[in-house]
Amino acid sequence: MSVGEVLPVGTGPGEAWAAPAAPAPLDATVEVPGSKSLTARYLVLAALAVTPVRIRGGLRSRDSALMIEALRQLGVTVDDSGDEWTVTPAPLRGDTHIFCGLAGTVMRFVPPMVLLADGPVVFDGDDAARVRPMGPLFDALRALGAHVDDGDRGTLPCTVTPPDAVAGEVEVDASTSSQFVTALLLVAPRLPRGLTIRHVGARLPSLPHIDMTCDTLREAGVQVDQPDATTWVVHPGPVRLRDVRVEPDLSNAGPFMAAALVAGGEVRIPGWPDTTTQPGALYPELLARMGGSCALEDGVMTVRGTGEIRGVEADLSPAGEITPTIAALCALAEGPSRLTGIGHLRGHETDRLAAIQDEVARLGGECEAGDDWLAFSGLPADGLRPAVIESYEDHRMATFGAIVGLAVDGTKVLNVGTTAKTMPEFPAMWKAMLRP
């Protein structure tokens, strides 16, 4: 998918998509595209590698297209014309502009690459990107010797100018996003002295994403040590990333898995890895606690449900991105639920805690949002009422609406096409799942 691709009728900005209700228990196999998180990490490491890298199964989405274009602006050659992409590294050039859209991976992972460039780079993005927190990463880049001009806002737009010399140690407060640590980790092996990174904030959300980054670095032959829970030591050296295959995106599998609990029946997800650092790996345990059953056999994750959903208490700090999917189930559950450890979601594509609270209320349910938690009263006695769900330009709020729509006939989702950020074919995949 290209950055400017036209969306299907009924899915664009300002348009309301009729979320289909489930006509019967499900019996579907859903092929989920590649992981957004792994695709972004592999693209960056391939750009920093010593030889060309082939990437198989990379996710085609708006975020991926923006990352590929960002790398091209830095002088890297990316051939994504076929099913296998080839990334050919080159010395990184500056004196260019990079448009980040609303891709957190681009706006966080690419600025540290400017430490290796030969001139300044300007970064900007969508209007919603201009309010996403960037200050801790900017401060870390300044501590490493770069000049960052952001007008003292701590957000995009900004200009990053590479330093004459790069420090070998840095502190960063990643309380609002683990991506700040990942961004520094990815560029670290190419720095003259490597890099020691210390997280200094009160909390560290989405730790599996940092583990994923360390695993991909080690896969590329980079030595990464972790002397304690909040310190990473990356040794300098070449990035020798071999040809890679991207795992299916387990977070994007979540709405389809949740559908089995809402509608009853069975949904199968092929290609589920035996071991993974993806946060979506938490889904089977959570869905089982909410009344479903999950079984992995021969690489296929099978989720079964009865249409009855139990409330749950869960700490989602390791995997905040799955919160909107679990929240949709909590809104439909018999009994109360409480999700904690998710304060960092207030700085995502939208303030997801406020968005979930508002949309549950729009449906006639009760949800209270705290600093880092959501509390749900569960399904009202007379059920939820159909409503037009606002997506807030947030792909996971759009899928939140689709999940609710399975049980609440007449639900609509504004701009469901925002799912193109990570899953361009979502509306068609969702309808195909419901076919008898």
C-alpha positions as CSV (number, residue, x, y, z in Angstrom):
1,M,0.0,0.0,0.0
2,S,1.3,3.5,-0.9
3,V,1.1,6.4,1.5
4,G,-1.5,8.1,-0.7
5,E,-3.6,5.1,-1.7
6,V,-7.4,5.8,-2.1
7,L,-9.5,4.0,0.5
8,P,-12.6,2.0,-0.4
9,V,-15.9,3.9,-0.3
10,G,-17.4,4.1,3.2
11,T,-14.1,3.8,5.0
12,G,-12.5,7.2,4.6
13,P,-12.4,10.3,6.9
14,G,-15.8,11.5,8.0
15,E,-17.5,8.4,6.6
16,A,-19.4,5.9,8.7
17,W,-18.8,2.2,8.1
18,A,-21.6,-0.1,9.1
19,A,-20.0,-2.6,11.5
20,P,-21.5,-6.0,10.7
21,A,-23.3,-7.9,13.4
22,A,-22.5,-11.6,13.7
23,P,-25.3,-13.6,12.1
24,A,-24.2,-16.9,13.6
25,P,-21.4,-18.5,15.6
26,L,-18.1,-18.2,13.7
27,D,-16.1,-20.8,11.8
28,A,-13.2,-18.9,10.2
29,T,-9.5,-19.0,9.4
30,V,-7.9,-15.6,9.4
31,E,-4.5,-15.0,7.8
32,V,-3.0,-12.1,9.7
33,P,-0.4,-9.9,7.9
34,G,3.1,-9.4,9.3
35,S,4.0,-7.7,12.6
36,K,4.1,-3.9,12.3
37,S,6.6,-3.8,15.2
38,L,9.0,-6.4,13.7
39,T,8.7,-4.9,10.2
40,A,9.8,-1.5,11.5
41,R,12.7,-2.9,13.5
42,Y,13.9,-5.1,10.6
43,L,13.7,-2.1,8.1
44,V,15.8,0.1,10.4
45,L,18.4,-2.6,11.1
46,A,18.6,-3.5,7.4
47,A,19.3,0.1,6.6
48,L,22.2,0.0,9.1
49,A,23.5,-3.3,8.0
50,V,26.8,-4.0,6.2
51,T,25.2,-5.9,3.3
52,P,21.7,-5.9,1.6
53,V,18.9,-7.7,3.4
54,R,15.8,-9.4,2.1
55,I,12.7,-9.1,4.2
56,R,9.9,-11.7,3.7
57,G,6.4,-11.2,5.0
58,G,6.8,-7.5,5.8
59,L,3.6,-5.7,6.6
60,R,2.3,-3.5,3.8
61,S,0.6,-0.6,5.6
62,R,0.7,3.1,5.9
63,D,3.2,2.9,8.8
64,S,5.5,0.6,6.8
65,A,5.2,2.8,3.7
66,L,6.1,5.9,5.8
67,M,9.1,4.0,7.2
68,I,10.3,2.9,3.8
69,E,10.0,6.5,2.4
70,A,11.9,7.8,5.5
71,L,14.8,5.4,4.8
72,R,14.9,6.4,1.2
73,Q,15.1,10.1,2.2
74,L,18.2,9.1,4.2
75,G,19.8,7.5,1.1
76,V,18.9,3.9,1.7
77,T,17.6,1.9,-1.3
78,V,14.4,-0.1,-0.6
79,D,12.9,-2.3,-3.3
80,D,9.4,-3.3,-2.0
81,S,7.9,-4.0,-5.4
82,G,7.4,-7.7,-4.7
83,D,6.6,-10.1,-1.9
84,E,10.2,-10.0,-0.8
85,W,11.7,-6.6,-0.1
86,T,15.4,-5.8,-0.5
87,V,17.0,-3.1,1.6
88,T,20.4,-1.9,0.4
89,P,22.3,0.1,3.0
90,A,24.2,3.3,2.1
91,P,25.9,6.1,4.0
92,L,23.1,8.1,5.6
93,R,22.6,11.6,4.2
94,G,21.1,14.7,5.8
95,D,19.7,17.9,4.4
96,T,16.3,16.3,3.9
97,H,12.8,16.2,5.2
98,I,11.0,13.2,6.6
99,F,7.2,13.0,6.9
100,C,6.2,10.7,9.8
101,G,2.4,10.6,9.3
102,L,1.1,9.2,12.6
103,A,3.6,6.4,12.8
104,G,5.2,6.3,16.2
105,T,7.9,3.9,14.8
106,V,9.0,6.5,12.3
107,M,8.8,9.6,14.5
108,R,10.8,7.7,17.3
109,F,13.1,5.2,15.5
110,V,14.4,7.5,12.7
111,P,15.6,10.6,14.5
112,P,18.5,8.7,16.3
113,M,19.6,7.5,12.9
114,V,20.6,11.2,12.2
115,L,23.5,10.7,14.6
116,L,25.1,8.8,11.7
117,A,24.0,11.2,8.9
118,D,26.0,13.9,7.2
119,G,23.6,16.8,7.8
120,P,20.4,18.0,9.6
121,V,17.0,16.3,9.0
122,V,13.6,17.9,9.5
123,F,10.8,15.7,10.9
124,D,7.1,16.5,10.8
125,G,3.8,14.5,10.6
126,D,0.0,14.5,10.7
127,D,-1.7,17.0,13.0
128,A,-2.3,14.3,15.6
129,A,1.4,13.4,15.5
130,R,2.3,16.9,16.7
131,V,0.9,16.2,20.1
132,R,2.5,12.8,20.7
133,P,5.3,13.0,23.3
134,M,8.8,13.2,22.0
135,G,10.6,15.3,24.7
136,P,12.5,12.4,26.4
137,L,13.9,11.2,23.1
138,F,14.9,14.8,22.1
139,D,16.6,15.2,25.5
140,A,18.5,11.9,25.0
141,L,19.7,13.0,21.6
142,R,20.9,16.3,23.0
143,A,22.8,14.4,25.7
144,L,24.5,12.4,23.0
145,G,25.7,15.6,21.4
146,A,23.0,16.2,18.7
147,H,21.3,19.6,18.3
148,V,17.5,19.3,18.3
149,D,15.3,22.3,17.5
150,D,11.7,21.6,18.5
151,G,10.8,25.1,19.7
152,D,10.9,23.7,23.3
153,R,7.6,21.9,22.6
154,G,8.8,18.3,23.1
155,T,6.8,17.3,20.0
156,L,7.1,17.4,16.2
157,P,8.0,19.3,14.0
158,C,11.7,19.3,14.8
159,T,15.1,19.5,13.2
160,V,17.9,17.1,14.3
161,T,21.5,18.0,13.5
162,P,24.1,15.3,14.0
163,P,27.0,16.0,16.5
164,D,30.7,16.1,15.8
165,A,31.2,13.3,18.4
166,V,28.7,11.0,20.1
167,A,28.7,10.2,23.8
168,G,28.7,6.6,24.8
169,E,26.2,6.7,27.6
170,V,22.7,8.2,27.9
171,E,19.7,8.4,30.3
172,V,16.2,8.5,29.0
173,D,12.8,8.6,30.7
174,A,10.7,6.1,28.8
175,S,7.7,6.2,31.1
176,T,5.5,7.4,28.3
177,S,6.8,5.1,25.6
178,S,9.1,2.2,25.4
179,Q,9.9,3.3,21.9
180,F,12.3,5.8,23.3
181,V,14.5,3.0,24.5
182,T,14.1,1.0,21.3
183,A,15.0,4.0,19.1
184,L,18.3,4.3,20.9
185,L,19.0,0.6,21.0
186,L,18.6,0.2,17.2
187,V,21.2,2.8,16.3
188,A,23.6,1.9,19.2
189,P,25.8,-0.7,17.5
190,R,26.8,1.7,14.7
191,L,27.9,4.4,17.2
192,P,31.7,4.6,17.7
193,R,31.6,3.4,21.3
194,G,28.3,1.6,21.2
195,L,25.9,2.9,23.8
196,T,24.8,2.3,27.4
197,I,21.2,3.3,27.9
198,R,19.6,3.8,31.3
199,H,15.9,4.2,31.8
200,V,15.3,6.7,34.7
201,G,11.5,7.0,34.8
202,A,9.2,5.7,37.5
203,R,7.8,3.0,35.2
204,L,8.6,1.2,32.0
205,P,5.6,0.2,29.9
206,S,5.5,-2.3,27.1
207,L,8.7,-4.1,28.2
208,P,8.1,-6.9,25.6
209,H,8.7,-4.4,22.9
210,I,12.2,-3.7,24.3
211,D,12.8,-7.4,24.6
212,M,11.8,-7.7,20.9
213,T,14.3,-5.0,20.0
214,C,17.1,-6.7,21.9
215,D,16.3,-10.1,20.2
216,T,16.4,-8.5,16.7
217,L,19.7,-6.9,17.5
218,R,21.1,-10.2,18.7
219,E,19.7,-11.8,15.5
220,A,21.9,-9.3,13.6
221,G,25.0,-10.4,15.5
222,V,25.0,-7.4,17.9
223,Q,26.1,-8.0,21.5
224,V,23.5,-6.6,24.0
225,D,24.0,-6.9,27.7
226,Q,21.4,-6.1,30.4
227,P,23.1,-5.7,33.8
228,D,19.8,-4.8,35.4
229,A,16.1,-4.3,34.6
230,T,16.5,-0.8,33.3
231,T,20.0,-0.7,31.8
232,W,21.1,-1.9,28.3
233,V,24.7,-2.1,27.1
234,V,25.0,-2.3,23.3
235,H,28.5,-3.1,22.1
236,P,29.8,-1.4,18.9
237,G,30.1,-3.5,15.8
238,P,28.7,-4.3,12.4
239,V,25.0,-5.1,11.9
240,R,24.9,-8.4,10.0
241,L,21.2,-9.0,9.6
242,R,20.5,-12.1,7.5
243,D,17.5,-12.5,5.3
244,V,14.5,-12.5,7.7
245,R,10.8,-13.5,7.7
246,V,8.4,-11.4,9.7
247,E,6.0,-13.1,12.1
248,P,2.2,-12.5,11.8
249,D,1.1,-9.5,13.9
250,L,-0.3,-11.0,17.0
251,S,-1.8,-7.6,18.2
252,N,-3.7,-7.4,14.9
253,A,-4.8,-10.9,15.4
254,G,-6.5,-9.8,18.6
255,P,-9.8,-8.4,17.2
256,F,-10.4,-11.6,15.2
257,M,-9.7,-13.7,18.3
258,A,-12.0,-11.6,20.4
259,A,-14.7,-12.0,17.8
260,A,-14.9,-15.7,18.8
261,L,-15.8,-14.7,22.3
262,V,-18.4,-12.2,21.2
263,A,-20.1,-14.2,18.5
264,G,-19.4,-17.7,19.7
265,G,-17.8,-20.4,17.5
266,E,-14.2,-20.7,16.4
267,V,-11.5,-18.5,14.8
268,R,-8.2,-20.0,13.7
269,I,-5.0,-17.9,13.3
270,P,-2.3,-19.7,11.3
271,G,1.4,-19.0,11.6
272,W,1.3,-18.4,15.4
273,P,4.9,-18.6,16.6
274,D,5.9,-21.1,19.3
275,T,7.9,-18.4,21.1
276,T,7.7,-14.7,20.6
277,T,8.3,-11.3,22.2
278,Q,5.2,-9.8,20.6
279,P,2.8,-8.3,23.2
280,G,-0.1,-10.0,21.5
281,A,1.2,-13.3,22.9
282,L,-0.8,-12.3,26.1
283,Y,-4.1,-12.7,24.3
284,P,-4.6,-16.5,24.8
285,E,-4.3,-16.2,28.6
286,L,-6.5,-13.2,28.8
287,L,-9.2,-14.5,26.5
288,A,-9.3,-17.8,28.5
289,R,-9.9,-15.8,31.7
290,M,-12.7,-14.0,29.9
291,G,-14.5,-17.1,29.0
292,G,-12.9,-18.4,25.8
293,S,-10.5,-21.2,25.2
294,C,-7.3,-21.1,23.2
295,A,-5.1,-23.9,21.9
296,L,-2.0,-23.8,19.8
297,E,-1.4,-26.9,17.5
298,D,0.9,-27.1,14.5
299,G,1.3,-23.4,14.4
300,V,-2.4,-22.6,14.4
301,M,-3.9,-20.7,17.3
302,T,-7.6,-21.7,17.7
303,V,-9.9,-19.6,19.8
304,R,-13.4,-20.8,20.8
305,G,-16.1,-18.9,22.5
306,T,-19.8,-19.3,23.6
307,G,-20.9,-15.7,23.2
308,E,-20.7,-15.2,27.0
309,I,-17.9,-13.0,28.3
310,R,-16.6,-12.7,31.8
311,G,-15.2,-9.5,33.3
312,V,-11.5,-9.5,34.1
313,E,-8.9,-7.7,36.3
314,A,-5.7,-7.4,34.4
315,D,-2.4,-5.4,34.5
316,L,-1.8,-4.6,30.8
317,S,1.4,-2.6,31.4
318,P,3.5,-5.2,29.4
319,A,1.2,-4.9,26.4
320,G,-0.8,-1.6,26.4
321,E,-1.5,-1.8,22.7
322,I,-4.0,-4.7,23.2
323,T,-6.1,-2.5,25.6
324,P,-8.7,-1.4,23.1
325,T,-9.5,-5.0,22.1
326,I,-9.8,-6.2,25.7
327,A,-11.8,-3.0,26.5
328,A,-14.3,-3.9,23.9
329,L,-14.8,-7.3,25.5
330,C,-15.0,-5.6,29.0
331,A,-17.9,-3.4,27.7
332,L,-19.7,-6.6,26.6
333,A,-18.9,-8.7,29.6
334,E,-21.2,-10.0,32.3
335,G,-19.8,-8.2,35.4
336,P,-17.2,-5.6,36.1
337,S,-13.6,-5.3,34.8
338,R,-10.6,-3.3,35.7
339,L,-7.5,-2.8,33.4
340,T,-4.4,-1.2,35.0
341,G,-0.9,-0.1,34.1
342,I,-2.0,1.7,30.9
343,G,-1.4,5.4,31.7
344,H,1.0,5.6,28.8
345,L,-1.9,5.1,26.4
346,R,-2.9,8.7,26.9
347,G,0.0,9.6,24.6
348,H,-0.7,7.2,21.8
349,E,-2.5,8.0,18.5
350,T,-5.1,9.5,20.7
351,D,-5.7,9.6,24.4
352,R,-6.9,6.0,24.4
353,L,-8.2,6.0,28.0
354,A,-10.4,9.0,27.4
355,A,-11.5,7.7,24.0
356,I,-12.5,4.3,25.4
357,Q,-14.4,6.0,28.3
358,D,-16.3,8.3,25.9
359,E,-17.2,5.6,23.4
360,V,-18.4,3.1,26.0
361,A,-20.7,6.0,27.3
362,R,-21.9,6.6,23.8
363,L,-23.0,3.0,23.6
364,G,-24.9,3.3,26.9
365,G,-22.3,1.5,29.0
366,E,-20.3,2.7,32.0
367,C,-16.5,3.1,32.0
368,E,-14.4,5.3,34.2
369,A,-10.8,6.3,33.3
370,G,-8.2,7.1,35.9
371,D,-4.6,8.1,35.5
372,D,-3.5,4.6,34.4
373,W,-6.6,2.5,34.6
374,L,-10.0,1.8,33.2
375,A,-12.9,0.4,35.2
376,F,-16.0,-1.1,33.5
377,S,-19.4,-1.8,35.0
378,G,-20.1,-4.5,32.4
379,L,-23.0,-5.0,30.1
380,P,-26.1,-3.0,31.2
381,A,-29.2,-5.0,32.0
382,D,-30.9,-3.7,28.8
383,G,-27.7,-4.2,26.7
384,L,-25.7,-1.6,24.8
385,R,-27.3,0.6,22.2
386,P,-26.1,1.1,18.6
387,A,-24.0,4.3,18.1
388,V,-21.6,5.9,15.7
389,I,-18.2,5.2,17.2
390,E,-15.5,7.8,16.7
391,S,-12.1,6.2,15.7
392,Y,-10.0,9.3,16.5
393,E,-7.7,8.5,13.6
394,D,-6.6,5.5,15.8
395,H,-6.6,2.1,14.2
396,R,-7.2,0.3,17.4
397,M,-10.2,2.4,18.3
398,A,-11.6,1.5,14.9
399,T,-11.3,-2.2,15.6
400,F,-12.8,-1.5,19.1
401,G,-15.9,-0.4,17.3
402,A,-15.9,-3.4,15.0
403,I,-15.8,-5.8,17.9
404,V,-18.7,-4.1,19.7
405,G,-20.6,-4.1,16.4
406,L,-20.6,-7.9,16.3
407,A,-23.0,-7.9,19.3
408,V,-24.7,-4.5,18.9
409,D,-26.5,-4.4,15.5
410,G,-26.5,-0.9,14.0
411,T,-23.1,0.1,15.2
412,K,-21.1,2.3,12.8
413,V,-17.5,3.3,12.9
414,L,-16.3,6.7,11.6
415,N,-13.2,6.4,9.4
416,V,-12.6,2.7,9.8
417,G,-10.1,3.2,7.0
418,T,-7.6,4.4,9.6
419,T,-7.0,0.7,10.1
420,A,-4.7,1.0,7.0
421,K,-2.1,2.2,9.5
422,T,-1.4,-1.4,10.3
423,M,-4.0,-3.6,8.5
424,P,-5.1,-2.1,5.1
425,E,-7.5,-4.9,4.3
426,F,-9.3,-4.9,7.7
427,P,-12.8,-4.1,6.6
428,A,-12.8,-6.9,3.9
429,M,-11.1,-9.4,6.3
430,W,-13.7,-8.6,9.0
431,K,-16.6,-9.3,6.7
432,A,-15.0,-12.4,5.3
433,M,-14.6,-13.8,8.8
434,L,-18.4,-13.6,9.2
435,R,-19.3,-15.4,6.0
436,P,-20.9,-18.8,6.7
